[in-house]
Amino acid sequence: MAGSTAKTARNLTLVATLALGLSACFRPLYGPTASGAPLSAVLASIQVEPAKTAQGQERLGHYLRSELVFDLDGSGQPSEKKYRLTLAASETVQTPIVSSITGRAESATLLGTASYKVQTLVGDRIITEGVAQGTATYDRSAQRFASLRAARDAEIRLAKLLSDQIKTRVAAILATQP
């Protein structure tokens, strides 16, 4: 029994030593960046361009850009821009549930995709690029205005979801930039 206790203590010591050594490898996302500047200041230096969208989907592009402007620099204070964020957004609507009585869709799922690219303001270097995807569902009603409002609310939720994904990915990259 004494050998088992010693072995357990030795294993716990080994695990604690490894965990302590690895703890220096992690950097908090919203702490100082590799350059020493606060991440909020680096994110505020991103100029968000209007999103490119297909005709009829401009509203999603508007909501997405507005959310990103607020997420990256919600202070309202002017700041020097060092980076440019370009966006291309698209959405599709799926209606998986159709009433057998009325033949109308009872709900809808909004599928959104946003391609993004962050580059230096002069455009000589691409910092990061990627694609964010998300979904938002809403119920449809026989009342036309209620259905339109529900669809618009779903677009706003989708834009917030895509904005949050883009902000997190961009912040993770810019936190490590010298």
Secondary structure as the mmCIF struct_conf table of DSSP 4:
data_model
#
loop_
_struct_conf.conf_type_id
_struct_conf.id
_struct_conf.beg_label_comp_id
_struct_conf.beg_label_asym_id
_struct_conf.beg_label_seq_id
_struct_conf.end_label_comp_id
_struct_conf.end_label_asym_id
_struct_conf.end_label_seq_id
HELX_RH_AL_P HELX_RH_AL_P1 ALA A 2 LEU A 22
HELX_RH_3T_P HELX_RH_3T_P1 SER A 23 CYS A 25
TURN_TY1_P TURN_TY1_P1 LEU A 29 TYR A 30
BEND BEND1 GLY A 31 GLY A 31
STRN STRN1 PRO A 32 PRO A 32
TURN_TY1_P TURN_TY1_P2 ALA A 34 SER A 35
BEND BEND2 GLY A 36 ALA A 37
STRN STRN2 PRO A 38 PRO A 38
HELX_RH_AL_P HELX_RH_AL_P2 LEU A 39 ALA A 44
TURN_TY1_P TURN_TY1_P3 SER A 45 SER A 45
STRN STRN3 ILE A 46 VAL A 48
HELX_LH_PP_P HELX_LH_PP_P1 GLU A 49 ALA A 51
STRN STRN4 LYS A 52 LYS A 52
TURN_TY1_P TURN_TY1_P4 GLN A 55 GLY A 56
HELX_RH_AL_P HELX_RH_AL_P3 GLU A 58 LEU A 72
TURN_TY1_P TURN_TY1_P5 GLY A 74 SER A 75
STRN STRN5 TYR A 83 GLN A 94
STRN STRN6 VAL A 98 VAL A 98
TURN_TY1_P TURN_TY1_P6 SER A 100 THR A 102
STRN STRN7 ALA A 105 ALA A 105
BEND BEND3 GLU A 106 GLU A 106
STRN STRN8 SER A 107 THR A 120
TURN_TY1_P TURN_TY1_P7 LEU A 121 VAL A 122
BEND BEND4 GLY A 123 ASP A 124
STRN STRN9 ILE A 126 ASP A 139
BEND BEND5 ALA A 142 GLN A 143
HELX_RH_AL_P HELX_RH_AL_P4 ARG A 144 LEU A 174
TURN_TY1_P TURN_TY1_P8 ALA A 175 THR A 176
#
